[in-house]
Amino acid sequence: MVIGAGPAGSCAAQAAAQRGAKVLLIDRRQRLGIPVQCAEFVPQWISRHASFSSTCIMQRVEKMVTHLPDRIIYEMKSPGYMLDRSLFDKELAASAVLSGARISIGTRAVDLSPEGLVVELGSKMETIPSKVFIGADGASSTVARFVGKPPLKTITALQYEVVISEPQNHVDVYFHKDYEGGYGWFFPKGKTANVGVGVVTSKTSRLPDLLGNFLDSLRESKNLRGIQIVSKTGGLIPCEFYEQNLFKNVLLIGDAAGHAHPITGAGIFNAVMSGEIAGRVAAEAIERGDLRYLENYETEWRETVGKSLSYGTFKRRFLEEHWDKPGVDFEELVRKTWVGFKEYYEDRRKIPLCPPL
Ligand SMILES: Cc1cc2nc3c(=O)[nH]c(=O)nc-3n(C[C@H](O)[C@H](O)[C@H](O)COP(=O)(O)OP(=O)(O)OC[C@H]3O[C@@H](n4cnc5c(N)ncnc54)[C@H](O)[C@@H]3O)c2cc1C
C-alpha cells in the first residue's frame, strides 16, 4: 500500500504494480496535484525515470543564471523542463493505474495499527491491511510520525506566478543576505513565471515582504511593468533527511524521508528515484515472501540519492552557521554552498559520501 500520490508515491506504485504486486495508492486530496506547491523545474533526464507525456512540459530551459549581490552573474548549463506540475502528478498516478495499481482519492491516513492502516474516507473510518506500507506523504509526513520520527527541519517558500511579457529560456536564482538560508527564483513558463523566495522556517513571517521587494527589484530587468499575479502558493521543503528509511514493513520515500536536496530544495527527481526503488524492492520482498529483502531499499537509496543528500546536508550546516557570522564574505559563502559554483564540490573528500547504515 502506498500513502500519498505525489511523484514519489505514484512512481513507487507503478514500479510495484509492474512487478505484479497488488497495489493500493491513496491520497487525501480530492484532486491530485492541486493545489500545486512547487516552482516546477526539473532536470531533463527525469524523463528517463518517470512516465509522463510532453503535454506536462510548459517549456524547456537551457541554463541557470545565478545572481549574487552587486549584480555579479554566473551561468551554468542546466537543461531542464518547466512542468505543469498538476498535470505531471496526475499523469504519474495514471501511469501507476495503467500498470495495475488501484487508486483511492479523498482517503487520509490517520493511524497505523497492528491490523493495518487506519484511513478516513469521507465520514467513514476503515482499516486496510497490507504486507508493506510505503509512506510517500510529503514534507509533513504522517507516516513518519507513525514510526516515531520527529518532524524534519524545513525551508519555507512563498511563490507568486506572474505574467511576463518576454519569453526566457533560462532559470534565474538570486542570493541576498535577507533570504536567510535560501534564495529567490524566477522560473519562466511561457507567458508566466514562478517567482519565489525560500528562507529558513524561523523567518517565515518575513516572506510576504521579501517576495514583494524581490518582485519590485525585477520590474526593470524582467520588464514586468505592472506586476500581475495569477496565482499564489508556498509550502515547506525538508532540508535534512532521515538516515533510517525502513521500519519493519514501513518504507519512507521522497519528501516524507527528507529526500529533497538540502541546498536547492529540488525534490521531484529524488522522489521519483526513491519511489521507483521502494516500489520495486517492496514487490520483490512480497514475491519472495521475505520482508528482510526490504533492507535492499536502505542500501539502494543511499547509493543513488544518499550521496548528494549527505554532501548537501554538510553544506547546509556550513551555510547556516556562517550566514550571520561577523567577517564572513557573503559572496564567498554562496560560492562555497551553491551547486552552481565549482567551490561547492571542493570539500567532497572531507566527509563520507554515503550516510552510514
Ligand atoms: C514552493 C515550493 C517550490 C518547489 N519547487 C521545486 C522545484 O522547482 N523543483 C523540484 O524538484 N522540487 C521543488 N519543490 C519540492 C517538491 O515539490 C517536492 O520535493 C516533491 O513534491 C516531493 O514529492 P513527494 O511525492 O515526496 O511529496 P508530495 O509531492 O508532497 O506528495 C505527497 C502526497 O501525499 C498526500 N498526503 C499527505 N498526507 C497524507 C495522508 N495523511 N494521507 C493520504 N495522503 C496524504 C498529499 O496530498 C500529496 O499528494 C518545491 C517545493 C515547494 C514547497
The ligand as an ORCA input file, in Angstrom:
! r2SCAN-3c Opt
* xyz 0 1
  C       7.209     26.289     -3.042
  C       7.939     25.044     -3.459
  C       8.667     25.038     -4.631
  C       9.325     23.864     -5.049
  N       9.966     23.867     -6.243
  C      10.547     22.742     -6.703
  C      11.144     22.677     -7.993
  O      11.123     23.648     -8.758
  N      11.727     21.520     -8.378
  C      11.766     20.407     -7.573
  O      12.341     19.374     -7.978
  N      11.204     20.429     -6.348
  C      10.576     21.544     -5.905
  N       9.954     21.558     -4.685
  C       9.963     20.328     -3.887
  C       8.992     19.290     -4.477
  O       7.718     19.883     -4.646
  C       8.902     18.067     -3.564
  O      10.202     17.626     -3.279
  C       8.097     16.940     -4.216
  O       6.751     17.294     -4.381
  C       8.189     15.669     -3.371
  O       7.326     14.695     -3.882
  P       6.622     13.649     -2.897
  O       5.841     12.742     -3.768
  O       7.625     13.086     -1.973
  O       5.647     14.513     -1.984
  P       4.404     15.423     -2.391
  O       4.506     15.893     -3.777
  O       4.288     16.431     -1.306
  O       3.151     14.428     -2.315
  C       2.658     13.970     -1.087
  C       1.236     13.496     -1.295
  O       0.807     12.878     -0.084
  C      -0.523     13.268      0.182
  N      -0.749     13.125      1.641
  C      -0.203     13.854      2.638
  N      -0.613     13.400      3.839
  C      -1.455     12.373      3.592
  C      -2.213     11.491      4.431
  N      -2.200     11.591      5.768
  N      -2.972     10.527      3.844
  C      -3.025     10.418      2.479
  N      -2.337     11.226      1.651
  C      -1.544     12.171      2.186
  C      -0.610     14.702     -0.311
  O      -1.942     15.077     -0.604
  C       0.272     14.663     -1.560
  O      -0.481     14.388     -2.737
  C       9.278     22.705     -4.236
  C       8.557     22.716     -3.044
  C       7.870     23.876     -2.658
  C       7.069     23.849     -1.389
*
